[in-house]
């Protein structure tokens, strides 16, 4: 029962919410310069490492066909994401003034629904779907696709095969003529999934850090994650941000959290983390519109705006999670989601 995975999910989701909330401050109150407080983008790197770890953990030692694996992934990822995408596209069509980074474009919408990289019509320099944070899901689904194809291999051969496949993909995308797809898939951020898979193998082999070193790795990972986020550009994220994320996950899975009290609210937010991640953009858009239209400037106070962003995004994500997720036994809540 790896409750620490739930904690990391919750923390990573809230980091991303904080990051986007601070970016919104410039739109809410142009007089505020919050550039010194822009942190949290690295929550994505924690998610990617966690994803690789959980995929290995939930398939290792089990007979699972590629079709069964794909069905589980689609069931978990697609319904909410499609609802969010179609809702956002509808708003962009009927009330475009409410959105700042989305315009209605049918090819872009179709590509978004099928997790294909596509230049955002609102900003062609970026490769993002209709729901902008969904760019990470494009990488996730591609990783799932490769992972599923390799499931028929003997378990001992899967990890080397994964490294070989992704190496070929990264090299090919850098050698081929530049297109939207080659620009997107040549990014080594995908190696963070493979790092998570290796951690899953290490966990299965019980090759873990001693408790004292595990806590040190966890603390150092978070410290260097924030330091490197401040000092290193996103172009270097696969090592500057990815390596600290690996330390964080490896440290967390090495710690025996069963001897510690369960932080129930953090565990619950871990369950809601996917819903929080997908829906927080709508919460922030609501707060931005409210800040523009309220007669008083209370929402233009930076600290209050960020706090409300975190709280309301958590509440909104929890509500959507409760609506869209079948009721499960409480004991399942601490298990890594398959």
C-alpha positions as CSV (number, residue, x, y, z in Angstrom):
1,X,0.0,0.0,0.0
2,X,2.1,2.9,-1.3
3,X,0.3,5.8,0.1
4,X,3.4,7.9,-0.7
5,X,2.5,7.7,-4.4
6,X,-0.8,9.4,-3.5
7,X,1.1,12.1,-1.6
8,X,3.4,12.7,-4.6
9,X,0.4,12.8,-7.0
10,X,-1.3,15.5,-4.8
11,X,1.9,17.5,-4.4
12,X,2.7,17.4,-8.1
13,X,-0.9,18.5,-9.1
14,X,-0.8,21.4,-6.6
15,X,2.6,22.4,-7.9
16,X,1.2,22.7,-11.4
17,X,-1.9,24.6,-10.2
18,X,0.4,27.0,-8.3
19,X,2.5,27.5,-11.4
20,X,-0.4,28.4,-13.6
21,X,-2.0,30.6,-10.9
22,X,1.1,32.7,-10.7
23,X,1.2,33.0,-14.5
24,X,-2.4,34.2,-14.4
25,X,-1.5,37.0,-12.0
26,X,-0.1,39.1,-14.8
27,X,-3.5,38.9,-16.5
28,X,-5.4,39.6,-13.3
29,X,-3.2,42.5,-12.1
30,X,-0.7,43.7,-14.7
31,X,1.0,45.9,-12.0
32,X,2.1,42.7,-10.2
33,X,5.5,41.3,-11.2
34,X,5.4,37.7,-9.9
35,X,8.2,36.4,-12.1
36,X,10.4,35.7,-9.1
37,X,7.7,33.3,-7.7
38,X,7.1,31.2,-10.8
39,X,7.6,27.7,-9.6
40,X,5.8,24.4,-9.9
41,X,6.2,23.5,-13.6
42,X,8.4,20.7,-12.4
43,X,5.3,18.9,-11.0
44,X,5.0,17.5,-14.5
45,X,8.3,15.8,-14.2
46,X,7.3,14.1,-11.0
47,X,4.1,12.9,-12.7
48,X,6.1,11.4,-15.6
49,X,8.5,9.5,-13.3
50,X,5.5,8.3,-11.3
51,X,3.7,7.2,-14.4
52,X,6.5,5.0,-15.5
53,X,6.8,3.5,-12.0
54,X,3.1,2.7,-11.7
55,X,2.9,1.2,-15.2
56,X,5.7,-1.2,-14.4
57,X,4.4,-2.0,-10.9
58,X,0.8,-2.7,-12.0
59,X,1.9,-5.0,-14.9
60,X,5.0,-6.8,-13.5
61,X,4.4,-10.4,-12.8
62,X,0.9,-10.3,-14.3
63,X,-0.4,-11.7,-17.6
64,X,-1.8,-8.6,-19.3
65,X,-2.4,-8.3,-23.0
66,X,-1.8,-5.0,-24.9
67,X,-5.6,-4.7,-25.5
68,X,-6.4,-5.1,-21.7
69,X,-3.7,-2.6,-20.8
70,X,-5.0,-0.1,-23.4
71,X,-8.6,-0.6,-22.3
72,X,-7.6,0.3,-18.7
73,X,-5.6,3.4,-19.7
74,X,-8.4,4.6,-22.0
75,X,-11.0,4.1,-19.4
76,X,-9.1,6.1,-16.9
77,X,-7.7,8.9,-19.1
78,X,-10.1,9.5,-22.0
79,X,-13.6,10.2,-20.6
80,X,-12.8,13.2,-18.5
81,X,-10.2,14.6,-20.9
82,X,-12.7,14.4,-23.8
83,X,-15.4,16.2,-21.7
84,X,-12.9,18.9,-20.8
85,X,-11.7,19.2,-24.4
86,X,-15.2,19.4,-25.9
87,X,-16.3,21.9,-23.2
88,X,-13.3,24.1,-23.8
89,X,-13.9,24.0,-27.6
90,X,-17.5,24.9,-27.1
91,X,-16.6,27.9,-25.0
92,X,-14.0,28.9,-27.6
93,X,-16.8,28.7,-30.3
94,X,-19.6,30.5,-28.5
95,X,-17.8,32.9,-26.1
96,X,-14.2,33.2,-27.3
97,X,-13.5,36.3,-25.2
98,X,-13.5,34.2,-22.1
99,X,-10.4,32.2,-23.2
100,X,-6.9,33.6,-23.7
101,X,-5.0,30.6,-25.0
102,X,-7.7,28.7,-27.0
103,X,-9.5,29.4,-30.2
104,X,-11.9,27.1,-32.0
105,X,-10.2,25.2,-34.8
106,X,-11.7,21.8,-36.0
107,X,-8.4,20.1,-37.0
108,X,-6.9,21.2,-33.7
109,X,-9.9,19.8,-31.8
110,X,-9.7,16.4,-33.6
111,X,-6.0,16.2,-33.0
112,X,-6.5,17.0,-29.3
113,X,-9.2,14.3,-28.9
114,X,-6.8,11.7,-30.4
115,X,-3.7,12.9,-28.4
116,X,-1.8,14.0,-31.5
117,X,0.6,16.8,-31.3
118,X,-0.7,19.9,-33.1
119,X,0.4,23.6,-33.2
120,X,-2.0,25.6,-31.1
121,X,-3.8,28.1,-33.5
122,X,-3.8,30.7,-30.7
123,X,0.0,30.5,-30.5
124,X,1.5,28.5,-33.4
125,X,4.9,28.4,-31.6
126,X,3.5,26.0,-29.0
127,X,2.4,22.4,-29.5
128,X,-0.5,22.2,-27.1
129,X,-4.0,20.7,-27.3
130,X,-7.3,22.5,-26.7
131,X,-6.9,22.0,-23.0
132,X,-3.4,23.3,-22.8
133,X,-2.2,21.2,-19.8
134,X,-3.1,18.2,-21.9
135,X,0.2,18.4,-23.7
136,X,1.5,16.1,-21.0
137,X,-1.2,13.5,-21.9
138,X,0.0,13.5,-25.5
139,X,3.3,12.2,-24.1
140,X,1.6,9.9,-21.6
141,X,-0.6,8.2,-24.3
142,X,2.4,7.8,-26.5
143,X,4.3,6.1,-23.7
144,X,1.3,3.9,-23.0
145,X,1.2,2.9,-26.7
146,X,4.9,1.8,-26.7
147,X,4.5,0.2,-23.3
148,X,1.5,-1.8,-24.5
149,X,3.2,-3.0,-27.6
150,X,6.1,-4.4,-25.6
151,X,4.0,-6.3,-23.0
152,X,4.1,-9.6,-25.0
153,X,7.9,-9.6,-24.5
154,X,9.4,-11.5,-21.6
155,X,9.5,-9.2,-18.6
156,X,13.3,-9.4,-18.5
157,X,13.5,-8.0,-22.0
158,X,10.9,-5.2,-21.7
159,X,13.1,-2.5,-20.2
160,X,16.0,-2.9,-22.7
161,X,13.4,-2.9,-25.5
162,X,11.8,0.2,-24.2
163,X,15.2,2.0,-24.1
164,X,16.0,0.8,-27.6
165,X,12.6,2.0,-29.0
166,X,12.7,5.4,-27.4
167,X,16.4,5.9,-28.4
168,X,15.4,5.2,-32.0
169,X,12.4,7.6,-31.7
170,X,14.5,10.4,-30.3
171,X,17.3,10.0,-32.8
172,X,14.9,9.6,-35.8
173,X,13.0,12.7,-34.8
174,X,16.2,14.7,-34.8
175,X,17.4,13.4,-38.1
176,X,14.1,13.6,-40.0
177,X,12.8,16.9,-41.5
178,X,11.2,19.1,-38.9
179,X,7.5,18.7,-38.5
180,X,5.2,19.3,-35.6
181,X,5.4,15.6,-34.7
182,X,9.2,15.4,-34.9
183,X,9.5,18.6,-32.8
184,X,7.3,17.1,-30.2
185,X,8.6,13.5,-30.0
186,X,12.3,14.5,-30.1
187,X,12.1,15.9,-26.6
188,X,14.1,13.8,-24.1
189,X,11.5,14.5,-21.4
190,X,10.1,11.1,-22.5
191,X,13.1,9.5,-20.8
192,X,11.5,10.4,-17.4
193,X,8.9,7.6,-18.1
194,X,11.7,5.1,-18.6
195,X,13.4,6.3,-15.4
196,X,10.1,5.5,-13.6
197,X,10.0,2.1,-15.2
198,X,13.5,1.4,-13.9
199,X,12.5,2.5,-10.4
200,X,9.5,0.1,-10.6
201,X,11.9,-2.7,-11.5
202,X,14.2,-1.8,-8.6
203,X,11.2,-1.7,-6.2
204,X,10.2,-5.2,-7.4
205,X,13.7,-6.4,-6.8
206,X,13.7,-4.8,-3.4
207,X,16.7,-2.7,-4.3
208,X,15.8,0.3,-2.1
209,X,17.6,3.0,-0.2
210,X,18.1,2.6,3.6
211,X,15.5,4.7,5.4
212,X,17.9,7.5,6.4
213,X,19.2,7.8,2.8
214,X,15.7,7.7,1.4
215,X,14.6,10.7,3.5
216,X,17.8,12.5,2.4
217,X,17.1,11.7,-1.3
218,X,13.5,12.9,-0.9
219,X,14.6,16.2,0.7
220,X,17.5,16.8,-1.7
221,X,15.3,15.9,-4.7
222,X,12.7,18.6,-3.8
223,X,15.5,21.1,-2.9
224,X,17.3,20.7,-6.2
225,X,14.0,20.6,-8.1
226,X,13.2,24.1,-7.0
227,X,16.8,25.3,-7.3
228,X,17.1,24.0,-10.8
229,X,13.7,25.3,-11.8
230,X,15.0,28.7,-10.9
231,X,18.4,28.4,-12.5
232,X,17.9,26.1,-15.5
233,X,15.7,26.7,-18.6
234,X,12.9,24.2,-19.6
235,X,15.1,23.0,-22.5
236,X,17.3,21.2,-20.0
237,X,14.4,19.8,-18.0
238,X,15.0,16.1,-18.7
239,X,18.2,16.2,-16.6
240,X,18.0,19.4,-14.6
241,X,14.4,18.7,-13.5
242,X,14.1,15.0,-14.3
243,X,17.0,13.8,-12.1
244,X,15.6,15.6,-8.9
245,X,12.2,14.1,-9.8
246,X,13.8,10.6,-9.9
247,X,15.4,11.2,-6.5
248,X,12.1,12.2,-5.1
249,X,10.2,9.1,-6.3
250,X,13.1,6.8,-5.4
251,X,13.3,8.3,-2.0
252,X,9.6,8.1,-1.4
253,X,9.2,4.5,-2.5
254,X,12.1,3.5,-0.3
255,X,10.4,4.8,2.8
256,X,8.1,2.6,4.8
257,X,5.1,4.9,5.2
258,X,3.0,2.1,6.7
259,X,4.6,3.0,10.0
260,X,3.5,6.6,9.7
261,X,0.0,8.1,10.2
262,X,-1.9,8.5,6.9
263,X,-2.5,12.1,6.0
264,X,-6.0,11.5,4.8
265,X,-6.6,14.8,3.0
266,X,-3.4,14.5,1.1
267,X,-4.1,10.9,0.3
268,X,-7.6,11.9,-1.0
269,X,-6.1,14.7,-3.1
270,X,-3.8,12.1,-4.6
271,X,-6.9,10.2,-5.8
272,X,-8.3,13.5,-7.2
273,X,-5.0,14.6,-8.8
274,X,-5.9,13.7,-12.4
275,X,-9.2,15.6,-12.1
276,X,-7.4,18.5,-10.5
277,X,-4.9,18.6,-13.2
278,X,-7.4,18.5,-16.0
279,X,-9.9,20.9,-14.6
280,X,-7.8,23.5,-12.8
281,X,-7.5,25.6,-16.0
282,X,-11.2,26.2,-15.9
283,X,-11.0,27.2,-12.3
284,X,-8.3,29.7,-13.0
285,X,-10.2,31.1,-16.0
286,X,-13.3,31.6,-13.7
287,X,-11.2,33.4,-11.1
288,X,-9.6,35.6,-13.8
289,X,-13.0,36.6,-15.2
290,X,-14.3,37.2,-11.7
291,X,-11.3,39.4,-10.9
292,X,-11.9,41.4,-14.0
293,X,-15.6,41.9,-13.3
294,X,-15.9,42.3,-9.6
295,X,-16.3,45.9,-8.5
296,X,-13.7,45.4,-5.7
297,X,-10.2,44.3,-6.3
298,X,-10.0,41.7,-3.7
299,X,-9.2,38.9,-6.2
300,X,-6.4,41.1,-7.6
301,X,-4.4,40.6,-4.4
302,X,-1.7,38.1,-5.4
303,X,-1.5,36.0,-2.3
304,X,-5.3,35.7,-2.0
305,X,-5.6,34.9,-5.7
306,X,-3.1,32.0,-5.5
307,X,-4.6,30.6,-2.3
308,X,-8.1,30.7,-3.9
309,X,-6.6,29.0,-7.0
310,X,-5.2,26.2,-4.9
311,X,-8.3,25.7,-2.8
312,X,-10.9,26.0,-5.5
313,X,-9.0,23.9,-7.9
314,X,-8.7,21.2,-5.3
315,X,-12.4,21.4,-4.5
316,X,-13.4,21.5,-8.2
317,X,-11.2,18.5,-8.9
318,X,-12.6,16.6,-6.0
319,X,-16.2,17.2,-7.1
320,X,-15.4,16.0,-10.7
321,X,-13.5,13.0,-9.2
322,X,-16.6,12.0,-7.1
323,X,-18.9,12.4,-10.1
324,X,-16.8,10.6,-12.6
325,X,-15.2,7.8,-10.5
326,X,-17.1,4.7,-9.3
327,X,-17.2,4.3,-5.6
328,X,-14.4,2.0,-4.4
329,X,-13.5,0.4,-1.1
330,X,-11.5,2.6,1.2
331,X,-8.6,0.1,1.2
332,X,-8.1,0.6,-2.5
333,X,-7.5,4.3,-2.1
334,X,-3.9,3.8,-1.1
335,X,-2.9,1.5,-3.9
336,X,-1.2,2.8,-7.0
337,X,-3.8,3.2,-9.7
338,X,-3.6,0.9,-12.6
